[in-house]
């Protein structure tokens, strides 16, 4: 599973509306789609904001962030 797929799975599991996910990632529908499909990777700040908003850890954090 990719990071984007995990983000979308957690968003659905936590019943997070899309408009909140757009705010967390500071983007619109097209930008969010690029993140979840893996075309664009989120920044560390965006990942922290998502973890905080979802109250759920991420398993697939890229090695470049560790």
QUIDAFEN-V100936 format. One record per residue. SS is DSSP state (H for helix, E for strand, - for the rest). PHI is phi in whole degrees, 0 to 359 (none if undefined). Layout:
ss=SS phi=PHI
ss=SS phi=PHI
This chain:
ss=- phi=none
ss=- phi=276
ss=H phi=299
ss=H phi=297
ss=H phi=296
ss=H phi=294
ss=H phi=300
ss=H phi=294
ss=H phi=297
ss=H phi=294
ss=H phi=302
ss=H phi=292
ss=H phi=299
ss=- phi=271
ss=- phi=56
ss=- phi=277
ss=- phi=297
ss=H phi=301
ss=H phi=296
ss=H phi=287
ss=H phi=298
ss=H phi=299
ss=H phi=294
ss=H phi=300
ss=- phi=270
ss=- phi=53
ss=- phi=212
ss=- phi=248
ss=H phi=299
ss=H phi=294
ss=H phi=293
ss=H phi=296
ss=H phi=298
ss=H phi=295
ss=H phi=293
ss=H phi=285
ss=H phi=270
ss=- phi=91
ss=- phi=288
ss=- phi=223
ss=- phi=260
ss=- phi=289
ss=- phi=282
ss=H phi=300
ss=H phi=300
ss=H phi=297
ss=H phi=295
ss=H phi=297
ss=H phi=297
ss=H phi=293
ss=H phi=300
ss=H phi=294
ss=H phi=290
ss=H phi=275
ss=- phi=55
ss=- phi=212
ss=- phi=285
ss=- phi=258
ss=- phi=267
ss=- phi=258
ss=- phi=284
ss=- phi=301
ss=H phi=298
ss=H phi=293
ss=H phi=266
ss=- phi=265
